[in-house]
Amino acid sequence: MARILRRRGEINLVAISIAAPDTTLAYSLISGIEYVLLLNQVNLSIPTDLPDGYTLHRATLRDLRAVHQLERLIFPRDAYPYFDLALLFLTPGVINLKIAAPDGSLAAFVCATRGLARDRAWIVTLGVNPAHQRRGLGAALMARAEARIGRPCVRLTVRESNQPAIRLYQRIGYAVIERKIGYYRDGEAGLVMEKRTQAGEG
């Protein structure tokens, strides 16, 4: 059984059930997950310009519960289900980064995927806890994710009514290229925004 995950980003991730009748396929999937789990155990601390006490790290499966809670807080209508978020941590090629607050709690999270196109990547989700907003955390996460992606074109989808997010994206170089009518479950339109990064220059 396969599922396609699509919401704020065109991620096109396919999840194959562990209970698939093809036991060889199921075993291969489990082996791949174990491999990704080993990779995710490595804590990657990345220097960046952040307010005092805030630190940037690779997000891992250990952050799954906190990321899920953050999604539900910020996107009450669109939060990814727990299982879908788990797939984002387990799928090779998906970039998950977090900013930890001075007290160690999750302040912000970003997920990005290179997808299938060699010249394009997608920001799947970006969230900053309201208690830590207006500190430049969202822009810092986007900059690091774009650098890690290494693609000349990065896209994302945002609710048409989410003006604070749209202003942030415009400020860091994104522009609206498409309006998708009825993109969200409640019928609201989604705006596809695009940025040409330094990976595509020269």
Contacts in CASP RR format, 6 or more apart in sequence:
PFRMAT RR
TARGET T0000
AUTHOR 0000-0000-0000
METHOD contacts of the structure
MODEL  1
MARILRRRGEINLVAISIAAPDTTLAYSLISGIEYVLLLNQVNLSIPTDL
PDGYTLHRATLRDLRAVHQLERLIFPRDAYPYFDLALLFLTPGVINLKIA
APDGSLAAFVCATRGLARDRAWIVTLGVNPAHQRRGLGAALMARAEARIG
RPCVRLTVRESNQPAIRLYQRIGYAVIERKIGYYRDGEAGLVMEKRTQAG
EG
1 16 0 8 1.000
1 17 0 8 1.000
1 19 0 8 1.000
1 20 0 8 1.000
2 14 0 8 1.000
2 15 0 8 1.000
2 16 0 8 1.000
3 14 0 8 1.000
3 15 0 8 1.000
4 12 0 8 1.000
4 13 0 8 1.000
4 14 0 8 1.000
5 11 0 8 1.000
5 12 0 8 1.000
5 13 0 8 1.000
5 15 0 8 1.000
5 80 0 8 1.000
5 84 0 8 1.000
5 87 0 8 1.000
5 88 0 8 1.000
6 12 0 8 1.000
7 78 0 8 1.000
7 80 0 8 1.000
7 125 0 8 1.000
7 157 0 8 1.000
7 184 0 8 1.000
8 75 0 8 1.000
8 78 0 8 1.000
8 123 0 8 1.000
8 124 0 8 1.000
8 125 0 8 1.000
8 156 0 8 1.000
8 157 0 8 1.000
8 158 0 8 1.000
9 122 0 8 1.000
9 123 0 8 1.000
9 124 0 8 1.000
9 125 0 8 1.000
9 155 0 8 1.000
9 156 0 8 1.000
9 157 0 8 1.000
10 122 0 8 1.000
10 155 0 8 1.000
10 157 0 8 1.000
11 88 0 8 1.000
11 113 0 8 1.000
11 115 0 8 1.000
11 122 0 8 1.000
11 124 0 8 1.000
12 115 0 8 1.000
12 116 0 8 1.000
13 87 0 8 1.000
13 88 0 8 1.000
13 91 0 8 1.000
13 94 0 8 1.000
13 113 0 8 1.000
15 83 0 8 1.000
15 87 0 8 1.000
16 25 0 8 1.000
16 26 0 8 1.000
16 29 0 8 1.000
18 26 0 8 1.000
18 29 0 8 1.000
18 30 0 8 1.000
19 26 0 8 1.000
20 26 0 8 1.000
20 29 0 8 1.000
33 90 0 8 1.000
36 89 0 8 1.000
36 90 0 8 1.000
36 91 0 8 1.000
36 92 0 8 1.000
37 61 0 8 1.000
37 90 0 8 1.000
40 58 0 8 1.000
40 60 0 8 1.000
40 61 0 8 1.000
40 62 0 8 1.000
40 89 0 8 1.000
41 60 0 8 1.000
42 58 0 8 1.000
43 57 0 8 1.000
43 58 0 8 1.000
43 60 0 8 1.000
44 57 0 8 1.000
44 58 0 8 1.000
45 55 0 8 1.000
45 56 0 8 1.000
45 57 0 8 1.000
46 56 0 8 1.000
46 57 0 8 1.000
46 58 0 8 1.000
46 97 0 8 1.000
46 144 0 8 1.000
47 56 0 8 1.000
48 56 0 8 1.000
48 140 0 8 1.000
48 143 0 8 1.000
48 144 0 8 1.000
49 140 0 8 1.000
50 56 0 8 1.000
50 99 0 8 1.000
50 137 0 8 1.000
50 140 0 8 1.000
51 135 0 8 1.000
51 136 0 8 1.000
51 137 0 8 1.000
52 102 0 8 1.000
53 101 0 8 1.000
53 102 0 8 1.000
54 99 0 8 1.000
54 100 0 8 1.000
54 101 0 8 1.000
54 102 0 8 1.000
54 107 0 8 1.000
54 132 0 8 1.000
54 135 0 8 1.000
54 137 0 8 1.000
55 99 0 8 1.000
55 100 0 8 1.000
56 97 0 8 1.000
56 98 0 8 1.000
56 99 0 8 1.000
56 100 0 8 1.000
56 140 0 8 1.000
56 141 0 8 1.000
56 144 0 8 1.000
57 97 0 8 1.000
57 98 0 8 1.000
57 99 0 8 1.000
57 100 0 8 1.000
58 96 0 8 1.000
58 97 0 8 1.000
58 98 0 8 1.000
59 67 0 8 1.000
59 89 0 8 1.000
59 96 0 8 1.000
59 97 0 8 1.000
59 98 0 8 1.000
59 109 0 8 1.000
59 111 0 8 1.000
60 89 0 8 1.000
60 96 0 8 1.000
61 86 0 8 1.000
61 89 0 8 1.000
61 90 0 8 1.000
63 96 0 8 1.000
63 98 0 8 1.000
63 106 0 8 1.000
63 109 0 8 1.000
64 82 0 8 1.000
64 85 0 8 1.000
64 86 0 8 1.000
64 89 0 8 1.000
66 105 0 8 1.000
66 106 0 8 1.000
67 85 0 8 1.000
67 98 0 8 1.000
67 106 0 8 1.000
67 109 0 8 1.000
68 79 0 8 1.000
68 80 0 8 1.000
68 82 0 8 1.000
68 85 0 8 1.000
69 106 0 8 1.000
70 106 0 8 1.000
70 109 0 8 1.000
70 127 0 8 1.000
70 129 0 8 1.000
71 79 0 8 1.000
71 80 0 8 1.000
71 85 0 8 1.000
71 125 0 8 1.000
71 127 0 8 1.000
72 79 0 8 1.000
73 129 0 8 1.000
73 130 0 8 1.000
74 127 0 8 1.000
74 128 0 8 1.000
74 129 0 8 1.000
74 130 0 8 1.000
75 125 0 8 1.000
77 184 0 8 1.000
77 185 0 8 1.000
77 186 0 8 1.000
78 159 0 8 1.000
78 184 0 8 1.000
78 185 0 8 1.000
80 88 0 8 1.000
80 125 0 8 1.000
88 94 0 8 1.000
88 96 0 8 1.000
88 111 0 8 1.000
88 124 0 8 1.000
89 96 0 8 1.000
91 113 0 8 1.000
93 113 0 8 1.000
93 114 0 8 1.000
93 115 0 8 1.000
94 111 0 8 1.000
94 112 0 8 1.000
94 113 0 8 1.000
94 124 0 8 1.000
95 110 0 8 1.000
95 111 0 8 1.000
95 112 0 8 1.000
95 113 0 8 1.000
95 145 0 8 1.000
95 148 0 8 1.000
95 149 0 8 1.000
96 109 0 8 1.000
96 110 0 8 1.000
96 111 0 8 1.000
97 109 0 8 1.000
97 110 0 8 1.000
97 141 0 8 1.000
97 144 0 8 1.000
97 145 0 8 1.000
97 148 0 8 1.000
98 106 0 8 1.000
98 107 0 8 1.000
98 108 0 8 1.000
98 109 0 8 1.000
98 110 0 8 1.000
99 106 0 8 1.000
99 107 0 8 1.000
99 108 0 8 1.000
99 109 0 8 1.000
99 132 0 8 1.000
99 137 0 8 1.000
99 140 0 8 1.000
99 141 0 8 1.000
100 106 0 8 1.000
100 107 0 8 1.000
101 107 0 8 1.000
101 129 0 8 1.000
101 132 0 8 1.000
105 129 0 8 1.000
106 129 0 8 1.000
107 128 0 8 1.000
107 129 0 8 1.000
107 131 0 8 1.000
107 132 0 8 1.000
107 137 0 8 1.000
108 126 0 8 1.000
108 127 0 8 1.000
108 128 0 8 1.000
108 129 0 8 1.000
108 132 0 8 1.000
108 137 0 8 1.000
108 138 0 8 1.000
108 141 0 8 1.000
109 125 0 8 1.000
109 126 0 8 1.000
109 127 0 8 1.000
109 141 0 8 1.000
110 123 0 8 1.000
110 125 0 8 1.000
110 126 0 8 1.000
110 127 0 8 1.000
110 138 0 8 1.000
110 141 0 8 1.000
110 142 0 8 1.000
110 144 0 8 1.000
110 145 0 8 1.000
111 123 0 8 1.000
111 124 0 8 1.000
111 125 0 8 1.000
111 126 0 8 1.000
112 121 0 8 1.000
112 122 0 8 1.000
112 123 0 8 1.000
112 124 0 8 1.000
112 145 0 8 1.000
112 146 0 8 1.000
112 148 0 8 1.000
112 149 0 8 1.000
112 154 0 8 1.000
113 121 0 8 1.000
113 122 0 8 1.000
113 124 0 8 1.000
114 121 0 8 1.000
114 149 0 8 1.000
114 150 0 8 1.000
114 151 0 8 1.000
115 121 0 8 1.000
115 122 0 8 1.000
118 151 0 8 1.000
119 151 0 8 1.000
119 152 0 8 1.000
119 153 0 8 1.000
120 151 0 8 1.000
120 152 0 8 1.000
120 153 0 8 1.000
120 154 0 8 1.000
120 155 0 8 1.000
121 149 0 8 1.000
121 150 0 8 1.000
121 151 0 8 1.000
121 153 0 8 1.000
121 154 0 8 1.000
121 155 0 8 1.000
122 154 0 8 1.000
122 155 0 8 1.000
122 156 0 8 1.000
123 142 0 8 1.000
123 145 0 8 1.000
123 154 0 8 1.000
123 155 0 8 1.000
123 156 0 8 1.000
126 138 0 8 1.000
126 141 0 8 1.000
126 142 0 8 1.000
126 156 0 8 1.000
126 165 0 8 1.000
127 138 0 8 1.000
128 137 0 8 1.000
128 138 0 8 1.000
128 141 0 8 1.000
138 168 0 8 1.000
139 168 0 8 1.000
139 171 0 8 1.000
139 172 0 8 1.000
142 172 0 8 1.000
143 172 0 8 1.000
146 154 0 8 1.000
146 195 0 8 1.000
146 197 0 8 1.000
149 197 0 8 1.000
149 199 0 8 1.000
150 197 0 8 1.000
150 199 0 8 1.000
151 197 0 8 1.000
151 199 0 8 1.000
151 200 0 8 1.000
152 196 0 8 1.000
152 197 0 8 1.000
152 199 0 8 1.000
152 200 0 8 1.000
152 201 0 8 1.000
153 194 0 8 1.000
153 195 0 8 1.000
153 196 0 8 1.000
153 197 0 8 1.000
153 200 0 8 1.000
154 174 0 8 1.000
154 194 0 8 1.000
154 195 0 8 1.000
154 197 0 8 1.000
155 177 0 8 1.000
155 192 0 8 1.000
155 193 0 8 1.000
155 194 0 8 1.000
155 195 0 8 1.000
156 169 0 8 1.000
156 174 0 8 1.000
156 192 0 8 1.000
156 193 0 8 1.000
157 180 0 8 1.000
157 183 0 8 1.000
157 190 0 8 1.000
157 191 0 8 1.000
157 192 0 8 1.000
157 193 0 8 1.000
158 165 0 8 1.000
158 166 0 8 1.000
158 169 0 8 1.000
158 190 0 8 1.000
158 191 0 8 1.000
158 193 0 8 1.000
159 165 0 8 1.000
159 184 0 8 1.000
159 188 0 8 1.000
159 189 0 8 1.000
159 190 0 8 1.000
159 191 0 8 1.000
160 179 0 8 1.000
160 188 0 8 1.000
160 189 0 8 1.000
160 190 0 8 1.000
160 191 0 8 1.000
161 188 0 8 1.000
166 176 0 8 1.000
166 191 0 8 1.000
166 193 0 8 1.000
169 193 0 8 1.000
169 195 0 8 1.000
170 193 0 8 1.000
172 195 0 8 1.000
173 195 0 8 1.000
174 193 0 8 1.000
174 194 0 8 1.000
174 195 0 8 1.000
175 193 0 8 1.000
175 194 0 8 1.000
175 195 0 8 1.000
176 191 0 8 1.000
176 192 0 8 1.000
176 193 0 8 1.000
177 192 0 8 1.000
177 193 0 8 1.000
177 194 0 8 1.000
178 191 0 8 1.000
178 192 0 8 1.000
179 189 0 8 1.000
179 190 0 8 1.000
179 191 0 8 1.000
179 192 0 8 1.000
180 189 0 8 1.000
180 190 0 8 1.000
180 191 0 8 1.000
180 192 0 8 1.000
181 189 0 8 1.000
182 188 0 8 1.000
182 189 0 8 1.000
182 190 0 8 1.000
183 189 0 8 1.000
183 190 0 8 1.000
184 190 0 8 1.000
END
